Amino acid sequence: MQVVILDEGSDLDAFSSAYGLTLLFPDTYIILPNSYDYKLRKTLEIFQDRVKQKILKKQEVDFSKVKKAFVVDSQTIPDLDIPIEIFDHHPKKDLKNKNIKIYIYKTGSLSTIIVEKIKKQKVKLDTEDATILALGIYEDTGGFKFLGTTSRDLKAYNYLLNIGIDLVKLKYIVSDTFDLEDSEVLREIIKNVETLPVENKKVLISNLIRKYSKDVAWILKYVKPFEEADAYFLVINQKSKKTIIGRSKDKDIDLSKIMSQLDGGGHPFAASTTIVGFDYNEIKNFLTYLISGKDKTISQFIKNDLPVVESNLSLNQVKSVMGRYKYVVVLQSGKYAGILTDKIINNAIKHGLKDEKAITFTEDFITLNPNTTFLQLLKLTSNYETDIFPVVEKGFYKGVIYKKDIVNTLAGLSDDKPLFNLSSKVKTVNYLERLKRFFPKDVLDLLKDIGQFSEKLGYKSFIIGGVVRDIVLGKQSLDIDIIVEGSAIDLIKRYAKENNLTYHVYPEFMTGNIVFPNGLKLDFATARKEEYDSPGSYPKVEKATLFEDLYRRDFTINTLAIEITYSNFGKLIDYFNGLVDIKEKRIRILHTLSFVEDPIRILRALRFAGRLEFKLEKKTESLLKHAVEKDLLNFAPTGRINLELNLTFKEEKVLDILKLMDKYKVLYKLFGITLDKEKEKLLVKLQDNFLILKEILNTDFPTSSNYLYVLLSNYPQEIVYNLLKKYHFEKEAKYIDEFLSAFKIVKESQNKYTLYRILKSFNKEFLPALMSFLDSNKFKGIIDVLKKEKNPLIKGEDLIELGLKPSPEFKTILEDIFVKYLNDQFKNKEEAVSYIKNKYLKEVK
């Protein structure tokens, strides 16, 4: 017994080929998949009497009796320990299995090959056989109109035609008839068509979101915009995965190669793949990149700039060859053994292990091989927060791929240009009077003293960044950062010693701080610049001028400096037109690669814009949109995203910031959500709840937890949990089950006492979010419970005054009184006292 195993979604060509094999080998049966093309369904209905004896269900097969399995029109290997023969007309995959024989043919239809074998072996066919075989040839060549059609296809079809094809049945099966569902799907595909930015080629793409009961491939030829395209793609949403179907009329757009990089396959002119974990915009970016680039392999990203050492070197020897590099590659007997990081080396040497061999502390990094596909590379760079991926082939080290290079390539940006007009004359303004109005006298005197001390040492000192911006805007702030042209470490040590102050210094970063008796802490840093020899190296940090230091900042509004050196105290310095940008209320980055180098600046830009009621400068806005569209936030460390979101949720104008994040699709990229009117109402209600509950309970509530629970409220619990874990909101993930359970009980509760019992056990940190989802009656009920719980009618001391002696019964009495108070059975304290006297006091003295 032999079987032909058909893949899920099999079409007419696959079935016709399988049917032909049953004619060639009579003891062969077809195992149908669970789902298949709707035209195949029509075929099975029309020819049911002919094919039913040749078809088995998988659960009916005793595979111990199966001697051989065939796979047709696919290269998916079944999990069987028997000889397998594969017949296909798609490019050959790298299949390493001694039990497999694979036959690849260059024809428009695989059925053509089977018909040739039938003809050669002189197998007798009748009209029904010929029609079933002809269906595969006709359908897979598009009625002989597809570019992949060959003369062999025409000859095979002609052979069957001479035998006798039932053209009426063939026409019925291959003809497309539109029902309401088909029409709606076609309308959606046409509506969503857009152009991919591929130079000198017309490449279109569309996506299908609605569910469709049929194989959608047949409908593509009716999408009018696709007719004039050199190539087109359709992305189909299927729960957590997406299927991409591609068609090409241009030999330069080889879909088999493109889809192979996305773990799929097919012909140069027709191919498909299924991917998981990427959204539609990411898929558009991937396809644009793969179509546009000449070199589609990962080899273009491989670099050989990391130091390489043998495993028997000591850690001390390794450190001497590392220089400024963060990583060193360790080889053992010439083969790759792992990676040593500078952090591991420094810590080991610090603990007296300088003579230990390099191999002892070598770490395992995720490795790639030169045949890694583009999609696999993207998955790794998205899922792992590491900067490097060693490339290893057959045990030998070939180089390293830097995540930064992948990000830059996908961003499509290479030239870093300034976004400001640098004047030949630096703008300066006397801000002395403003400083006097802005800082308390003791702080101002302290800054003058530091400036005078700095000048004695031959240094120049400046307050910079956010505090200067706030001085210009007239917003109070004592978050003071001081930049020193000279040595901040030297200034800190000497000034602290002379004034007997506590200080901390970090020489490797040229930074430190001084803590003053009044609790004020001032942060100092040496003016410095950074240069990178390689993405895998630490920056070469050197002392620099104020200008060079400020050029590293995120936005022009944060590049202002005010000198506090004694002779120039109060002079504001503006290299990058920050004053103009503040006056014009705009956020401007300093150079074009700013968002590429640090995608977290996307979040910071919107946070500042919302907080200050500023707008994004035109070019900055364009580059931010580009960075979001290219999914650069996927490459940002999730820990830093957590930090930035926490800062956002603490902002006074958090709703304005969230609206900006929605406008620029940042919320969608991070969480897959948008702000509709209902969600905005919930957020406004949440903000009101913070104020109401603070007044009642006199406590501050954690903002991040409550905002996240409201923002993610449309998702099932599992998705909420995964998103919270992804961005390291551990506490919120831990309590999501409790939050949802409490909400369900509150929603179903019938009286205030039930609400009271829930609130007693519920973590009140999340109360503002919970109350945002309640109707007015439940909301008022909880407010009433909280107010009465805070100010009960009767307390323990009242019972003592009434003559009761403290005992365990106090709890029972107080609970009894409180429940009746909750249910509005007492209007005042007097009524409660009267009740106690009548029920609990036998004698009143």
C-alpha positions in Angstrom: 0.0 0.0 0.0 1.2 3.5 -0.9 -0.3 6.9 -0.1 -0.2 10.4 -1.6 -0.3 13.0 1.2 -1.8 16.4 0.2 -0.9 19.6 2.0 -3.4 21.9 3.7 -4.9 24.2 1.2 -4.2 21.9 -1.8 -5.4 23.0 -5.2 -6.5 21.3 -8.4 -2.9 20.8 -9.6 -2.0 18.9 -6.4 -5.1 16.7 -6.6 -4.8 16.0 -10.3 -1.2 15.0 -9.8 -2.2 12.7 -6.9 -5.0 11.2 -8.9 -2.5 10.5 -11.7 -0.2 8.6 -9.3 -3.1 6.4 -8.3 -3.5 5.5 -12.0 0.3 4.8 -12.3 0.4 2.8 -9.1 -3.0 1.1 -8.5 -2.3 0.2 -4.8 -2.1 4.0 -4.0 -4.6 6.1 -2.1 -5.0 9.9 -1.6 -5.0 11.4 1.9 -7.0 14.6 1.7 -6.1 17.5 4.1 -8.6 19.2 6.4 -8.9 22.2 4.1 -8.5 22.6 0.3 -9.3 24.8 -2.6 -13.0 25.4 -3.3 -12.6 24.3 -6.9 -11.2 21.0 -5.7 -14.3 20.7 -3.6 -16.4 21.1 -6.8 -14.3 18.4 -8.4 -14.8 15.9 -5.6 -18.6 16.5 -5.8 -18.8 16.0 -9.6 -16.5 13.0 -9.8 -17.4 11.5 -6.4 -18.2 8.0 -7.9 -14.8 7.9 -9.6 -12.6 9.2 -6.8 -14.3 8.0 -3.6 -12.5 4.6 -3.8 -9.1 6.3 -4.1 -9.5 8.6 -1.1 -8.8 7.9 2.6 -9.1 9.9 5.7 -5.8 10.2 7.7 -7.4 8.5 10.8 -8.4 5.5 8.6 -4.8 4.7 7.5 -2.8 2.1 9.2 0.7 3.5 8.5 2.4 0.3 9.6 1.1 -1.2 6.3 2.2 1.8 4.2 5.3 1.0 2.2 5.9 4.4 0.5 4.5 8.0 0.7 4.3 10.5 -2.2 4.2 14.3 -1.7 3.0 16.3 -4.7 3.1 20.1 -5.5 4.8 20.6 -2.1 8.1 19.8 -0.3 6.6 19.5 3.2 8.0 16.3 4.7 5.5 14.0 6.5 6.6 12.6 9.8 6.9 9.0 8.6 9.7 6.5 8.9 9.2 5.2 5.4 10.6 6.0 1.9 9.1 9.3 0.6 9.1 10.5 -3.0 8.5 14.2 -3.7 7.2 15.5 -7.0 7.2 19.3 -7.4 7.6 22.1 -9.9 8.8 24.7 -7.4 12.5 25.4 -6.7 14.2 22.7 -4.7 14.6 23.2 -0.9 17.5 21.9 1.1 16.0 18.6 2.3 18.5 16.4 4.2 16.9 12.9 4.7 18.2 9.7 3.3 14.6 8.3 3.0 13.6 11.1 0.6 13.8 11.2 -3.2 12.9 14.5 -4.7 12.0 15.2 -8.3 11.8 18.9 -9.5 10.4 19.9 -12.9 10.3 23.2 -14.7 6.7 23.2 -16.0 3.7 25.4 -15.4 1.8 22.5 -13.9 2.9 19.4 -12.0 0.0 17.4 -13.5 1.9 17.8 -16.8 4.7 15.6 -15.5 2.3 12.9 -14.2 0.5 12.9 -17.6 3.8 12.4 -19.4 4.6 9.4 -17.2 1.1 8.0 -17.8 1.6 8.4 -21.6 5.0 6.8 -21.4 3.7 3.8 -19.5 0.6 3.6 -21.8 -1.9 3.7 -18.9 -5.4 3.5 -20.4 -7.5 6.6 -19.7 -11.2 7.4 -20.2 -12.9 10.7 -20.4 -13.3 11.2 -16.6 -9.6 10.4 -16.0 -8.6 12.8 -18.8 -10.9 15.6 -17.4 -9.6 15.2 -13.8 -5.9 15.3 -15.0 -6.7 18.3 -17.4 -8.1 20.3 -14.5 -4.7 20.5 -12.8 -2.9 21.6 -16.0 -5.5 24.2 -17.0 -5.9 25.7 -13.6 -2.2 26.0 -12.7 -1.3 27.6 -16.0 -4.2 30.0 -15.8 -5.7 28.6 -19.0 -2.1 28.7 -20.5 -1.8 32.5 -19.9 0.6 32.4 -16.9 4.2 33.3 -17.7 5.4 30.0 -16.3 3.5 28.0 -18.9 5.7 25.7 -21.1 5.3 23.8 -24.3 5.2 20.5 -22.3 2.0 21.8 -20.5 0.4 22.4 -23.9 1.4 19.0 -25.2 0.2 17.1 -22.1 -3.2 18.9 -22.3 -3.4 18.2 -26.0 -2.8 14.5 -25.3 -5.7 14.5 -22.9 -7.9 16.5 -25.3 -7.4 13.7 -27.9 -8.5 11.1 -25.4 -11.6 13.2 -24.6 -11.9 15.9 -22.0 -15.4 16.7 -20.8 -15.1 20.5 -21.5 -18.5 21.3 -20.0 -17.5 19.9 -16.6 -14.0 21.4 -16.9 -15.5 24.8 -17.6 -17.9 24.6 -14.7 -15.2 23.7 -12.3 -12.6 26.3 -13.3 -15.1 29.1 -13.9 -15.4 31.6 -11.2 -18.9 32.5 -9.9 -19.2 35.4 -7.5 -21.5 35.2 -4.4 -22.0 38.0 -1.9 -19.0 36.9 0.2 -16.7 36.9 -2.9 -17.9 40.4 -3.8 -17.2 41.8 -0.4 -13.7 40.2 -0.3 -12.9 41.6 -3.7 -14.2 45.1 -2.7 -12.0 45.1 0.4 -8.8 44.0 -1.5 -9.3 46.8 -4.1 -10.0 49.3 -1.4 -6.8 48.5 0.5 -4.5 48.5 -2.6 -1.4 50.7 -2.2 2.0 51.2 -3.9 5.3 50.0 -2.4 8.1 52.5 -2.8 10.2 50.4 -5.3 12.2 52.5 -7.7 11.4 52.0 -11.5 8.9 49.2 -10.7 5.2 49.3 -10.1 4.7 47.0 -7.1 1.3 47.0 -5.4 0.2 45.5 -2.1 -3.2 45.0 -0.4 -4.4 43.3 2.8 -7.5 41.2 3.6 -8.7 41.4 7.2 -12.2 39.8 7.0 -12.5 36.0 7.2 -13.0 34.2 3.9 -14.2 30.6 3.6 -12.4 30.0 0.3 -8.9 30.0 -1.0 -8.4 33.7 -1.9 -5.8 33.2 -4.7 -8.4 32.7 -7.4 -9.9 36.1 -6.9 -6.7 38.0 -7.4 -7.0 38.1 -11.2 -10.2 40.2 -10.8 -8.4 42.9 -8.8 -8.3 45.6 -11.5 -5.4 47.6 -10.1 -3.2 44.5 -10.1 -3.5 44.1 -13.8 -1.0 46.9 -14.6 1.5 46.0 -11.8 4.9 44.5 -12.4 4.3 42.5 -9.2 1.7 42.5 -6.5 1.2 41.0 -3.0 -1.8 40.2 -0.9 -1.4 39.9 2.9 -4.2 37.8 4.6 -4.8 38.0 8.3 -5.3 34.6 10.0 -5.5 35.1 13.8 -1.9 35.3 15.0 -0.3 34.5 11.6 -0.3 36.2 8.2 -0.2 34.6 4.7 1.5 36.5 1.9 0.6 35.7 -1.7 2.7 37.2 -4.5 2.5 37.4 -8.3 5.1 38.8 -10.6 5.3 39.6 -14.4 8.8 41.0 -14.1 11.8 38.6 -14.3 13.8 41.1 -12.1 11.3 40.5 -9.3 11.9 36.8 -8.6 9.2 35.8 -6.0 10.7 32.4 -5.3 13.9 34.1 -4.0 12.0 36.9 -2.2 9.6 34.4 -0.4 12.5 32.1 0.4 13.9 34.9 2.5 10.6 35.0 4.4 10.6 31.2 4.9 8.3 30.5 2.0 8.6 29.4 -1.6 7.1 29.0 -5.0 7.9 30.0 -8.6 9.7 33.1 -9.8 6.3 34.4 -10.9 4.0 33.0 -8.1 5.0 32.3 -4.5 3.6 32.5 -1.0 4.6 32.3 2.7 3.1 32.4 6.1 4.8 34.4 8.9 4.1 34.9 12.6 4.8 37.9 14.8 4.9 40.7 12.3 2.2 43.3 11.4 1.2 44.6 8.0 3.4 47.6 8.1 6.4 45.5 8.9 5.6 43.2 6.1 5.4 46.1 3.7 8.9 47.2 4.8 10.4 43.8 4.4 9.0 43.3 0.9 10.2 46.8 -0.2 13.6 46.0 1.1 13.8 42.6 -0.5 12.6 43.8 -3.8 14.8 46.9 -3.9 18.1 45.4 -2.8 20.3 43.3 -5.1 21.9 41.2 -2.3 19.1 39.5 -0.4 21.2 37.4 1.9 22.4 38.3 5.3 26.1 38.4 4.1 25.9 42.1 3.5 25.5 42.7 7.2 28.5 40.5 8.3 31.5 42.4 9.7 34.9 41.2 10.9 35.9 43.9 13.2 35.8 42.2 16.7 39.0 41.0 18.3 39.5 37.2 18.2 41.5 35.2 20.8 42.3 31.6 21.5 40.6 29.9 24.5 43.8 29.3 26.4 44.6 33.0 26.9 44.3 34.4 30.4 41.6 37.0 31.1 44.4 39.5 31.7 45.8 38.8 28.3 42.3 39.0 26.7 41.8 42.4 28.3 45.0 43.7 26.8 43.8 43.0 23.3 40.2 44.1 23.7 40.9 47.8 23.7 37.6 49.7 23.6 35.6 46.7 22.3 32.7 45.4 24.3 33.1 41.9 23.0 35.8 39.5 22.0 35.4 36.2 20.1 36.9 33.1 21.7 38.1 30.2 19.5 39.0 26.7 20.7 41.2 24.7 18.4 40.4 27.2 15.6 36.6 26.8 16.0 34.1 29.2 17.5 33.7 28.7 21.3 31.7 31.7 22.3 31.9 35.4 23.3 33.5 37.2 26.2 32.1 40.5 27.3 34.2 43.3 28.8 31.8 43.3 31.8 32.5 39.7 32.6 36.3 40.2 32.2 36.4 43.3 34.4 34.3 41.6 37.1 36.4 38.5 37.0 39.7 40.4 37.3 38.2 42.5 40.1 37.6 39.2 42.0 41.2 38.1 41.5 40.6 35.8 38.5 42.9 37.5 36.1 44.8 34.3 35.3 41.7 32.2 34.5 41.5 31.0 30.9 39.2 32.8 28.5 37.1 29.7 27.9 36.1 29.5 31.6 33.8 32.5 31.3 32.8 32.4 27.6 29.1 33.1 27.1 26.7 31.5 24.5 25.2 34.1 22.2 22.5 33.4 19.7 24.4 32.5 16.5 23.5 32.6 12.8 24.8 30.8 9.8 25.3 32.4 6.4 22.2 30.7 5.1 19.9 32.3 7.7 17.0 33.9 6.0 16.1 37.6 6.2 13.0 36.8 8.1 14.8 34.7 10.7 17.3 37.5 11.1 14.5 40.0 11.7 12.9 37.7 14.3 16.1 37.3 16.2 16.9 41.1 16.2 13.3 41.8 17.4 13.1 39.1 20.1 16.6 39.3 21.6 18.0 42.3 23.4 21.6 41.8 22.3 23.6 44.1 20.1 25.5 41.3 18.2 24.8 38.0 16.5 28.0 35.9 15.7 27.9 34.1 12.4 29.2 30.6 12.5 29.4 28.0 9.7 30.3 24.4 10.4 31.8 25.5 13.7 34.0 28.2 12.2 33.6 31.9 13.0 32.7 34.0 10.0 32.0 37.4 11.5 29.3 39.2 13.4 26.1 41.0 12.6 25.2 44.2 14.5 21.6 44.9 15.3 22.3 48.6 14.7 23.1 47.8 11.0 19.8 46.0 10.6 17.9 49.0 12.1 19.7 51.5 9.9 19.1 49.4 6.8 15.4 49.0 7.4 15.1 52.7 8.2 16.5 53.5 4.8 18.6 56.3 6.2 22.3 56.7 5.8 23.3 60.3 5.6 23.2 62.1 8.9 22.5 65.8 8.3 21.9 68.6 10.8 18.3 70.0 11.1 19.3 73.4 12.2 20.9 76.4 10.7 24.2 76.9 12.5 24.9 80.6 12.7 28.5 81.8 12.3 28.0 83.8 15.4 26.8 82.1 18.6 23.6 83.6 20.0 24.0 84.8 23.6 21.6 86.5 26.0 22.0 87.9 29.5 19.8 85.9 31.7 21.1 87.1 35.1 17.8 88.8 36.1 15.8 85.7 35.1 18.1 83.6 37.2 17.4 85.8 40.2 13.7 85.5 39.7 13.8 81.7 39.0 16.1 80.3 41.7 15.7 80.6 45.5 18.4 82.9 46.8 20.3 80.0 48.5 20.4 78.0 45.3 21.5 81.1 43.3 24.3 81.8 45.8 25.4 78.2 45.6 25.6 78.3 41.8 27.6 81.5 42.0 30.0 79.9 44.5 30.5 76.8 42.3 31.1 79.1 39.3 33.7 81.1 41.2 35.4 77.9 42.3 35.3 76.6 38.8 37.0 79.7 37.4 39.8 79.4 40.1 40.6 75.9 38.7 40.7 77.3 35.1 37.4 75.6 34.1 34.2 76.9 32.7 30.9 75.6 34.1 27.3 75.8 32.7 23.8 74.7 33.8 22.3 72.9 30.8 19.3 70.9 29.5 15.9 70.8 31.0 16.4 73.3 33.7 17.5 76.0 31.2 14.5 75.2 29.0 12.2 75.6 32.1 13.9 78.9 33.0 13.1 80.2 29.4 9.5 79.0 29.8 9.1 80.2 33.3 8.4 76.7 34.7 9.8 75.9 38.2 12.5 73.3 38.4 15.4 72.4 40.6 16.6 69.5 38.6 20.0 71.0 37.9 22.7 69.5 35.6 26.1 71.2 35.3 28.5 70.7 32.4 32.2 71.5 33.0 34.7 72.4 30.3 37.6 70.9 32.1 37.3 68.1 34.6 34.0 67.6 36.5 35.7 64.9 38.6 38.4 67.3 39.8 35.9 70.1 40.4 33.6 67.8 42.5 36.4 66.4 44.6 38.0 69.7 45.4 34.8 71.7 46.0 33.3 68.9 48.2 36.5 68.6 50.2 36.8 72.3 50.8 33.1 72.5 51.9 33.0 69.2 53.7 30.2 67.8 51.5 29.1 64.3 50.4 29.9 63.5 46.8 30.0 60.5 44.4 32.2 60.3 41.2 32.1 57.9 38.3 35.5 58.4 36.5 34.7 56.0 33.6 31.7 58.3 32.6 33.4 61.6 33.7 30.3 62.3 35.9 29.4 62.7 39.5 27.3 64.6 42.0 27.4 66.6 45.2 24.8 66.4 48.0 24.2 69.6 50.0 22.9 69.8 53.6 19.5 71.2 52.5 19.0 68.0 50.5 19.7 69.5 47.1 21.7 67.3 44.8 23.6 68.7 41.8 24.8 66.5 38.9 28.1 67.3 37.2 29.5 66.0 33.9 32.6 66.8 31.9 31.8 68.2 28.5 32.6 65.2 26.3 32.2 63.8 22.8 31.9 60.2 21.7 33.3 58.4 18.6 32.6 54.8 17.7 35.2 52.7 15.8 32.7 49.9 15.4 29.1 49.1 16.5 30.7 46.5 18.8 33.0 48.9 20.5 32.5 51.4 23.3 32.7 55.0 22.3 36.0 56.7 22.5 35.0 59.3 25.2 37.1 62.4 25.1 36.9 65.8 26.7 35.2 68.3 24.4 33.9 71.8 24.1 30.4 72.8 25.2 29.2 72.8 21.6 30.4 69.2 21.0 28.7 68.0 24.1 25.4 69.7 23.4 25.4 68.4 19.8 24.8 64.9 21.3 21.4 66.0 22.9 18.0 64.9 21.7 16.2 68.2 20.8 17.2 71.8 20.2 15.0 72.9 23.1 17.3 70.9 25.4 20.6 72.3 24.1 20.5 75.7 25.8 23.2 76.4 28.4 23.7 79.2 30.9 27.2 79.9 32.1 27.8 80.1 35.8 31.5 80.8 35.7 32.0 83.9 37.8 33.1 86.3 35.1 30.2 85.3 32.7 27.6 84.3 35.3 24.1 84.4 33.7 25.1 84.3 30.0 22.7 82.1 28.0 24.3 80.3 25.1 22.3 79.1 22.1 24.2 77.2 19.4 21.2 75.4 17.8 18.4 78.0 17.7 16.8 76.5 20.7 15.4 79.8 21.8 13.6 80.3 18.5 12.2 76.8 18.7 10.9 77.4 22.2 9.3 80.7 21.0 7.8 79.0 18.0 6.7 76.1 20.2 8.2 73.3 18.2 10.2 70.1 18.9 13.2 69.7 16.6 15.8 67.0 16.5 19.4 67.9 15.8 20.2 65.6 13.0 18.4 63.2 10.5 19.5 59.9 12.1 18.5 60.9 15.6 15.5 58.6 15.7 17.4 55.8 14.1 20.3 56.0 16.5 17.9 56.1 19.5 14.3 55.1 18.8 13.3 56.0 22.4 13.5 59.6 21.2 10.2 59.0 19.4 8.5 58.6 22.8 10.5 61.5 24.3 9.5 63.8 21.4 5.8 63.2 21.8 6.1 63.4 25.6 7.7 66.9 25.4 5.3 68.0 22.7 2.3 67.0 24.9 3.7 68.4 28.1 4.7 71.7 26.6 1.9 72.0 24.1 4.5 72.2 21.3 4.3 70.8 17.7 6.8 68.7 15.9 8.9 70.7 13.4 8.1 69.7 9.9 11.2 67.7 9.1 11.3 66.2 12.6 7.7 65.1 12.1 8.5 63.5 8.8 11.5 61.6 10.2 9.5 60.5 13.3 6.7 59.1 11.0 9.4 57.3 9.0 11.0 55.8 12.0 7.6 54.6 13.4 6.6 53.2 10.0 9.9 51.3 9.8 9.1 49.8 13.2 12.3 51.1 14.8 10.6 50.8 18.2 10.9 47.1 17.8 14.6 47.5 18.2 14.5 49.7 21.2 15.4 48.1 24.6 12.0 47.2 26.2 13.4 48.2 29.6 13.9 51.8 28.3 10.4 51.7 26.7 9.1 50.8 30.2 11.0 53.8 31.7 9.7 56.2 29.1 6.1 55.0 29.5 6.3 55.3 33.3 7.4 58.9 32.8 4.6 59.5 30.3 1.9 58.2 32.7 3.2 60.5 35.4 2.8 63.6 33.2 0.1 66.1 34.1 -1.0 66.2 30.4 -0.8 62.5 29.9 -4.0 62.4 27.9 -2.6 64.9 25.4 0.6 62.8 25.1 -1.4 59.6 24.5 -3.4 61.4 21.8 -0.1 62.3 20.1 1.1 58.7 20.5 -2.2 57.6 18.8 -1.9 60.2 16.1 1.6 59.0 15.1 0.6 55.3 15.5 3.0 54.7 18.4 0.3 53.2 20.5 -0.5 50.9 17.7 3.1 49.9 17.2 3.7 49.2 20.9 0.3 47.7 21.9 -1.7 47.2 18.7 -4.3 49.7 20.0 -5.9 53.0 18.9 -7.7 55.7 20.9 -11.3 55.7 19.9 -13.9 58.0 21.5 -14.9 55.4 24.0 -11.3 54.8 25.1 -10.8 58.6 25.5 -13.9 58.8 27.7 -12.5 56.0 29.9 -9.2 57.9 30.2 -10.9 61.2 31.1 -12.9 59.2 33.7 -9.7 57.7 35.0 -8.1 61.1 35.5 -11.2 62.3 37.4 -11.0 59.1 39.5 -7.4 59.9 40.6 -8.6 63.3 42.0 -11.8 61.9 43.6 -10.1 59.0 45.3 -7.2 61.1 46.5 -9.6 63.5 48.2 -11.4 60.6 49.9 -8.5 58.3 50.8 -5.7 60.9 50.9 -3.4 58.7 48.9 -1.6 58.8 45.6 -2.3 55.9 43.2 0.3 54.4 40.8 -0.4 55.9 37.4 1.2 53.3 35.1 -0.9 50.4 36.4 -4.2 52.2 36.0 -3.5 53.7 32.6 -2.3 50.4 31.3 -5.4 48.5 32.5 -7.6 51.1 30.8 -5.6 51.2 27.6 -5.5 47.5 27.2 -9.1 46.8 28.3 -10.3 45.6 24.9 -7.9 42.7 24.9 -8.4 39.2 26.3 -6.5 38.6 29.6 -3.8 36.4 28.0 -2.8 39.2 25.5 -2.9 41.9 28.2 -0.6 39.7 30.3 1.8 39.1 27.5 2.0 42.8 26.6 2.6 43.8 30.2 5.4 41.2 30.5 6.9 42.3 27.2 7.5 45.8 28.5 8.5 44.6 32.1 5.4 45.8 33.9 5.7 42.8 36.2 3.4 44.0 39.0 0.7 44.9 36.6 1.0 41.5 34.9 0.9 39.7 38.3 -2.3 41.4 39.4 -4.3 41.4 36.1 -6.2 38.2 37.1 -7.2 39.7 40.4 -8.2 43.0 38.7 -10.5 41.3 36.2 -12.0 39.0 38.8 -12.8 41.9 41.1 -14.3 43.9 38.2 -16.6 41.0 37.3 -17.8 40.6 40.9 -18.3 44.4 41.3 -20.3 44.5 38.0 -22.6 41.7 39.2 -22.9 42.8 42.8 -26.4 43.7 44.0 -25.8 45.7 47.2 -23.2 48.0 48.9 -22.2 45.3 51.4 -21.0 43.1 48.6 -19.0 46.1 47.2 -17.6 46.6 50.7 -16.4 43.0 51.0 -14.8 43.2 47.6 -13.0 46.4 48.4 -11.7 45.0 51.6 -9.8 42.3 49.8 -9.0 44.2 46.6 -5.7 45.9 46.0 -6.8 49.5 46.0 -3.9 50.6 43.9 -5.9 49.7 40.8 -9.2 51.2 42.1 -9.1 54.2 39.7 -9.0 51.9 36.7 -11.7 49.6 38.0 -14.1 52.5 38.7 -13.5 53.8 35.1 -15.5 50.9 33.7 -18.5 51.2 36.1 -21.9 52.7 35.4 -23.0 55.6 37.5 -24.9 53.6 40.1 -22.0 51.3 40.8 -19.6 54.2 40.8 -21.7 56.1 43.3 -22.0 52.9 45.4 -18.3 52.6 45.7 -17.8 56.2 46.5 -20.4 55.9 49.3 -18.7 52.8 50.7 -15.3 54.5 50.7 -16.6 57.6 52.4 -18.5 55.6 55.1 -15.6 53.3 55.6 -13.3 56.3 56.2 -15.8 58.0 58.6 -17.9 55.3 60.3 -20.8 56.4 62.5 -19.5 54.3 65.5 -16.0 53.5 66.5 -14.5 51.5 69.4 -14.2 54.5 71.7 -18.0 55.1 71.2 -18.8 51.7 72.5 -16.6 52.2 75.5 -18.3 55.5 76.3 -21.6 53.6 76.2 -20.3 51.4 78.9 -19.3 48.3 77.0 -16.0 46.7 77.9 -13.5 45.9 75.1 -14.0 42.4 74.0 -14.1 40.3 70.8 -17.8 41.3 70.6 -16.7 44.8 69.6 -15.9 43.5 66.1 -19.4 42.0 65.7 -21.1 45.1 66.9 -19.1 47.5 64.7 -19.6 45.2 61.7 -23.4 45.1 62.4 -23.6 48.9 62.7 -21.5 49.5 59.6 -23.5 47.1 57.4 -26.7 48.9 58.4 -25.0 52.2 57.8 -24.0 51.1 54.3 -27.6 50.1 53.6 -28.8 53.6 54.8 -30.7 52.2 57.8 -29.1 54.9 60.0 -29.4 58.5 59.1 -27.1 59.7 61.9 -25.0 58.7 64.9 -27.9 59.1 67.3 -29.9 56.4 65.5 -26.9 54.1 65.6 -26.4 54.7 69.4 -30.1 54.0 70.0 -29.9 50.7 68.1 -26.8 49.6 70.2 -28.6 50.4 73.4 -31.6 48.4 72.5 -29.7 45.4 71.1 -26.4 45.2 72.9 -26.8 47.1 76.3 -28.6 45.2 79.0 -27.8 47.9 81.5 -27.0 51.5 80.8 -25.3 53.3 83.5 
